[in-house]
Each structure stands twice: as C-alpha cells, then as structure tokens.
Amino acid sequence: MTSILGRDTARPITPHSILVAQLQKTLRIAEESNIPLEILTSLRQGLQLAAGLDPYLDDCTTPESAALTALAQKTSKEDWSKRFSDGETVRQLEQEMLSGHLEGQTLKMFVHITKAKRILEVGMFTGYSALAMAEALPPDGRLIACEVDSYVAEFAQTCFQESPHGDKIVVEVAPALETLHKLAAKEESFDLIFIDADKKEYVEYFQIILDSHLLAPDGLICVDNTLLQGQVYLPSEQRTANGEAIAKFNRIVAADPRVEQVLLPIRDGITLIRRLV
C-alpha cells in the first residue's frame, strides 16, 4: 500500500494503518461520485492528517541499528507461506508479525528506563524485539526468549550472531506455557517481561507470571497487540477469535486489583503493567 505522502508501507494491521486504508478507499469512492467539493476537501485533509502520522513518528525516533535493519530485511524477504506449506514452520507466519522500528525502540527505551538486567520475552518470531531489548541490556544482562517454532528460532539466532549483543539472548524452543512453568519451577525472576505470543493464551501467561512471581518486585510487564486491529473496541460480531481473546485479556487485567496498567496506542497497542501487591 502506498500512502498519499508517497511512502510504501506494509499491509495495514494496526488500528491506525487500517483507518488510513479505509480513508483512502472512501476518498477514491468520493472522487468518483458527485460529492460536494467541501466534503472532498475535508476527506483529503483528514487522510493527510492520518497518513502522515506513522512516517513522522519513524522520522522522529532514533534510527534502528544496522543489525536490526538487516534482521528486518531478511524477515521481509523470507517466503513464509512456502515455509508453512512445506512443513518447515508449525504455523502460518508473516513478515507483519515483526515488531518493527517504533515498537523496537520503545521496548529498548523501557529497558533503559527500568535498568532491567533480566528480561523474559514470551513469543519471539524472528527476534527483532529481542535484539532491540538486548541492545539496551548491560554486558552481564540476559534475555530469555520463548519460541515454539524451531525454524524461526534458528532464523533468529543466525541474525543474532551478526550483532555484538546477540550473545545476551537465550532461546527456549517449546510452547510458551511449558517454558513459563519450567522457569517458575526454577524460581526465576525477571525485571521486564514482554508478551507477544498466542493471543488465546494471554490470560494464562498473565496469571502464571503473577502467581509464580516470575515478575521481580518493581518489574514491568509489556504486552503487545492489546488493540488488535481495533477489534477490541469494535462490536463483538466484528471480532476474530484472537480479537475476542485480547478483549477478554484487557478486561481481566483492568479488573485485577493486584496490578495497575496503561494501554498505549503504539502500533497495535502496548499495555504496560506493574504489580501493586
């Protein structure tokens, strides 16, 4: 998709990018119809305002490292549909699952702010967010990444080898719930936990993390996709199974007296959670 500002963007998967695509479609329909000029002008201005936001955010955010650029490019060139049809991946993957520049730098900033030394990532894909956070870790810091798919785990580890920060990352290849239980049994504790795995298991991840004290005192949980293409606030009949799962997760977190949280409209939504008791 190409915006009115002349920039190529990926398939719209966030509430904002979907809104931009919808405005573009509406403007095309309006231009082909007998619509008053005043309405056309208003639509064009609205589209310009919406379409310019994401590129501007990117421009005003610290550029990603060369290693992150290389990882993103390698991910975009991979034929994920073929990998799935050939049985190399256990589920259908797509390049849009990558966290990307803005979210990567946001997570990196959270690591700096919290002074985290131990990070747990629940769901890794090709490792963009893991590497972004590892870049902010001190030399003795460690990040454990949970990934169910051995193909993408190997893909990510190859990319990590190209970064001086890659050796801070340990990849656990197994279902995320299995890894969480294993870490809890070892009484592991993490300063920052980033959740971005199976949406239908978000509630279980959250409960295990709190009940097993995987989150260190004063630790921070970051949860991705908590706006899920806007489905969480659209009528329930417009939700997919994942959309309903995230809407349920958001309700449960909001009602849990053990935590306080804020949902940030960054990319597809990031919720920050800290424990109170």
DOMAR-337466 format. One record per residue (C-alpha): residue number from 1; x, y, z. Coordinates in nm, 3 decimals, always signed. Layout:
R    nr      east     north        up
R   NUM         X         Y         Z
...
This chain:
R    nr      east     north        up
R     1    +0.000    +0.000    +0.000
R     2    +0.131    +0.349    -0.085
R     3    +0.019    +0.645    +0.124
R     4    -0.077    +0.982    -0.018
R     5    +0.261    +1.101    +0.109
R     6    +0.437    +0.867    -0.134
R     7    +0.570    +0.615    +0.119
R     8    +0.541    +0.240    +0.081
R     9    +0.402    +0.071    +0.387
R    10    +0.326    -0.288    +0.480
R    11    -0.021    -0.439    +0.475
R    12    -0.234    -0.245    +0.725
R    13    -0.255    -0.443    +1.050
R    14    -0.279    -0.175    +1.319
R    15    -0.587    +0.034    +1.403
R    16    -0.420    +0.344    +1.263
R    17    -0.295    +0.190    +0.938
R    18    -0.635    +0.025    +0.883
R    19    -0.800    +0.365    +0.937
R    20    -0.568    +0.521    +0.677
R    21    -0.653    +0.248    +0.426
R    22    -1.024    +0.298    +0.492
R    23    -0.993    +0.674    +0.441
R    24    -0.806    +0.617    +0.115
R    25    -1.084    +0.388    -0.007
R    26    -1.352    +0.635    +0.100
R    27    -1.175    +0.921    -0.078
R    28    -1.149    +0.721    -0.402
R    29    -1.522    +0.647    -0.387
R    30    -1.598    +1.013    -0.315
R    31    -1.382    +1.135    -0.604
R    32    -1.572    +0.908    -0.842
R    33    -1.908    +1.032    -0.715
R    34    -2.095    +1.359    -0.732
R    35    -1.969    +1.474    -0.392
R    36    -1.956    +1.844    -0.299
R    37    -1.606    +1.992    -0.311
R    38    -1.628    +2.089    +0.055
R    39    -1.667    +1.721    +0.156
R    40    -1.385    +1.610    -0.077
R    41    -1.155    +1.874    +0.068
R    42    -1.240    +1.765    +0.421
R    43    -1.172    +1.399    +0.334
R    44    -0.837    +1.485    +0.175
R    45    -0.733    +1.684    +0.480
R    46    -0.841    +1.404    +0.713
R    47    -0.646    +1.149    +0.511
R    48    -0.338    +1.370    +0.502
R    49    -0.351    +1.412    +0.879
R    50    -0.388    +1.037    +0.938
R    51    -0.142    +0.915    +0.674
R    52    +0.135    +1.145    +0.785
R    53    +0.147    +1.025    +1.145
R    54    +0.333    +0.691    +1.120
R    55    +0.606    +0.821    +0.885
R    56    +0.657    +1.122    +1.114
R    57    +0.687    +0.900    +1.422
R    58    +0.953    +0.696    +1.243
R    59    +1.142    +1.009    +1.135
R    60    +1.149    +1.144    +1.490
R    61    +1.254    +0.817    +1.653
R    62    +1.619    +0.715    +1.693
R    63    +1.718    +0.501    +1.392
R    64    +1.749    +0.127    +1.445
R    65    +2.089    -0.039    +1.449
R    66    +2.243    -0.197    +1.139
R    67    +2.181    -0.541    +1.289
R    68    +1.810    -0.467    +1.338
R    69    +1.783    -0.332    +0.983
R    70    +1.944    -0.649    +0.848
R    71    +1.711    -0.867    +1.056
R    72    +1.402    -0.681    +0.933
R    73    +1.516    -0.704    +0.571
R    74    +1.589    -1.076    +0.600
R    75    +1.245    -1.132    +0.756
R    76    +1.070    -0.941    +0.475
R    77    +1.248    -1.143    +0.205
R    78    +1.154    -1.481    +0.352
R    79    +0.871    -1.672    +0.181
R    80    +0.676    -1.754    +0.497
R    81    +0.379    -1.906    +0.313
R    82    +0.609    -2.155    +0.144
R    83    +0.782    -2.237    +0.472
R    84    +0.444    -2.329    +0.620
R    85    +0.319    -2.526    +0.319
R    86    +0.647    -2.718    +0.313
R    87    +0.605    -2.803    +0.682
R    88    +0.913    -2.611    +0.795
R    89    +0.713    -2.391    +1.034
R    90    +0.445    -2.514    +1.273
R    91    +0.209    -2.227    +1.197
R    92    +0.143    -1.970    +0.925
R    93    +0.378    -1.674    +0.975
R    94    +0.402    -1.338    +0.801
R    95    +0.651    -1.053    +0.794
R    96    +0.397    -0.816    +0.955
R    97    +0.445    -1.007    +1.281
R    98    +0.778    -0.826    +1.319
R    99    +0.771    -0.563    +1.596
R   100    +0.939    -0.302    +1.378
R   101    +1.129    +0.020    +1.431
R   102    +0.894    +0.226    +1.651
R   103    +0.797    -0.058    +1.883
R   104    +1.153    -0.189    +1.897
R   105    +1.287    +0.149    +2.006
R   106    +1.002    +0.182    +2.257
R   107    +1.092    -0.150    +2.417
R   108    +1.458    -0.057    +2.413
R   109    +1.372    +0.266    +2.596
R   110    +1.175    +0.070    +2.859
R   111    +1.483    -0.145    +2.924
R   112    +1.694    +0.168    +2.976
R   113    +1.433    +0.332    +3.199
R   114    +1.379    +0.026    +3.420
R   115    +1.752    -0.058    +3.426
R   116    +1.650    -0.418    +3.360
R   117    +1.914    -0.689    +3.369
R   118    +1.687    -0.992    +3.329
R   119    +1.425    -0.996    +3.052
R   120    +1.173    -1.262    +2.952
R   121    +1.017    -1.249    +2.607
R   122    +0.709    -1.468    +2.562
R   123    +0.694    -1.517    +2.184
R   124    +0.990    -1.414    +1.969
R   125    +0.924    -1.466    +1.594
R   126    +1.246    -1.368    +1.408
R   127    +1.391    -1.180    +1.704
R   128    +1.353    -0.810    +1.623
R   129    +1.213    -0.712    +1.964
R   130    +1.451    -0.948    +2.144
R   131    +1.755    -0.795    +1.978
R   132    +1.626    -0.440    +2.028
R   133    +1.591    -0.503    +2.403
R   134    +1.924    -0.688    +2.422
R   135    +2.095    -0.380    +2.278
R   136    +1.986    -0.190    +2.590
R   137    +2.096    -0.457    +2.836
R   138    +2.425    -0.420    +3.024
R   139    +2.705    -0.663    +2.927
R   140    +2.602    -0.904    +3.204
R   141    +2.231    -0.879    +3.121
R   142    +2.035    -1.174    +2.984
R   143    +1.718    -1.216    +2.781
R   144    +1.532    -1.547    +2.766
R   145    +1.309    -1.572    +2.458
R   146    +1.029    -1.830    +2.429
R   147    +0.962    -1.951    +2.074
R   148    +0.753    -2.254    +1.978
R   149    +0.881    -2.277    +1.620
R   150    +1.229    -2.425    +1.574
R   151    +1.262    -2.283    +1.220
R   152    +1.217    -1.921    +1.325
R   153    +1.427    -1.980    +1.638
R   154    +1.717    -2.087    +1.416
R   155    +1.642    -1.797    +1.177
R   156    +1.661    -1.550    +1.468
R   157    +1.976    -1.700    +1.616
R   158    +2.152    -1.662    +1.282
R   159    +2.061    -1.293    +1.287
R   160    +2.173    -1.257    +1.650
R   161    +2.519    -1.380    +1.552
R   162    +2.560    -1.067    +1.338
R   163    +2.515    -0.840    +1.643
R   164    +2.757    -0.779    +1.931
R   165    +2.453    -0.805    +2.160
R   166    +2.327    -1.137    +2.030
R   167    +2.508    -1.344    +2.291
R   168    +2.288    -1.190    +2.562
R   169    +1.988    -1.382    +2.422
R   170    +1.897    -1.740    +2.514
R   171    +1.620    -1.900    +2.306
R   172    +1.395    -2.165    +2.462
R   173    +1.225    -2.366    +2.187
R   174    +0.900    -2.500    +2.332
R   175    +0.538    -2.393    +2.385
R   176    +0.543    -2.071    +2.589
R   177    +0.330    -2.210    +2.874
R   178    +0.571    -2.502    +2.911
R   179    +0.869    -2.267    +2.933
R   180    +0.692    -2.040    +3.182
R   181    +0.617    -2.333    +3.411
R   182    +0.978    -2.450    +3.384
R   183    +1.112    -2.105    +3.473
R   184    +0.866    -2.076    +3.761
R   185    +0.979    -2.414    +3.897
R   186    +1.334    -2.279    +3.898
R   187    +1.210    -1.969    +4.084
R   188    +1.339    -1.742    +3.809
R   189    +1.260    -1.372    +3.827
R   190    +1.263    -1.103    +3.558
R   191    +1.281    -0.724    +3.564
R   192    +1.091    -0.688    +3.237
R   193    +0.858    -0.935    +3.066
R   194    +0.736    -0.882    +2.709
R   195    +0.433    -1.086    +2.599
R   196    +0.375    -1.136    +2.227
R   197    +0.276    -1.498    +2.167
R   198    -0.050    -1.693    +2.125
R   199    -0.328    -1.441    +2.189
R   200    -0.564    -1.708    +2.321
R   201    -0.313    -1.785    +2.598
R   202    -0.253    -1.426    +2.713
R   203    -0.466    -1.467    +3.025
R   204    -0.275    -1.782    +3.123
R   205    +0.060    -1.609    +3.068
R   206    -0.054    -1.320    +3.287
R   207    -0.180    -1.544    +3.567
R   208    +0.132    -1.764    +3.571
R   209    +0.361    -1.459    +3.575
R   210    +0.181    -1.311    +3.876
R   211    +0.104    -1.630    +4.065
R   212    +0.457    -1.772    +4.024
R   213    +0.634    -1.443    +4.093
R   214    +0.818    -1.452    +3.762
R   215    +0.795    -1.072    +3.771
R   216    +1.051    -0.918    +4.004
R   217    +0.939    -0.658    +4.261
R   218    +0.906    -0.325    +4.076
R   219    +0.924    -0.519    +3.747
R   220    +0.736    -0.425    +3.431
R   221    +0.518    -0.635    +3.202
R   222    +0.478    -0.512    +2.842
R   223    +0.200    -0.677    +2.641
R   224    +0.179    -0.646    +2.263
R   225    -0.127    -0.634    +2.034
R   226    -0.367    -0.519    +2.304
R   227    -0.558    -0.310    +2.049
R   228    -0.550    -0.592    +1.788
R   229    -0.650    -0.403    +1.474
R   230    -0.916    -0.215    +1.670
R   231    -1.123    -0.529    +1.719
R   232    -1.119    -0.496    +2.098
R   233    -1.337    -0.184    +2.089
R   234    -1.545    -0.270    +1.782
R   235    -1.876    -0.458    +1.820
R   236    -1.815    -0.819    +1.925
R   237    -1.956    -0.956    +1.599
R   238    -1.664    -0.791    +1.417
R   239    -1.402    -0.972    +1.626
R   240    -1.197    -1.275    +1.531
R   241    -1.115    -1.540    +1.791
R   242    -0.790    -1.356    +1.861
R   243    -0.976    -1.026    +1.891
R   244    -1.213    -1.175    +2.147
R   245    -0.919    -1.327    +2.336
R   246    -0.745    -0.990    +2.363
R   247    -1.067    -0.813    +2.463
R   248    -1.107    -1.071    +2.742
R   249    -0.745    -1.026    +2.848
R   250    -0.785    -0.647    +2.865
R   251    -1.097    -0.682    +3.081
R   252    -0.926    -0.925    +3.320
R   253    -0.619    -0.706    +3.362
R   254    -0.833    -0.396    +3.418
R   255    -1.028    -0.577    +3.692
R   256    -0.727    -0.731    +3.870
R   257    -0.661    -0.543    +4.197
R   258    -0.303    -0.672    +4.209
R   259    -0.188    -0.450    +3.923
R   260    -0.217    -0.112    +3.760
R   261    -0.181    -0.065    +3.388
R   262    -0.190    +0.175    +3.094
R   263    -0.269    +0.088    +2.733
R   264    -0.057    +0.286    +2.486
R   265    -0.172    +0.331    +2.123
R   266    +0.170    +0.238    +1.985
R   267    +0.148    +0.029    +1.669
R   268    -0.109    -0.244    +1.753
R   269    -0.129    -0.145    +2.120
R   270    +0.114    -0.199    +2.407
R   271    -0.011    -0.239    +2.764
R   272    +0.227    -0.164    +3.049
R   273    +0.152    -0.347    +3.374
R   274    +0.313    -0.319    +3.715
R   275    +0.233    -0.516    +4.026
R   276    +0.089    -0.334    +4.329
R   277    +0.070    -0.621    +4.580
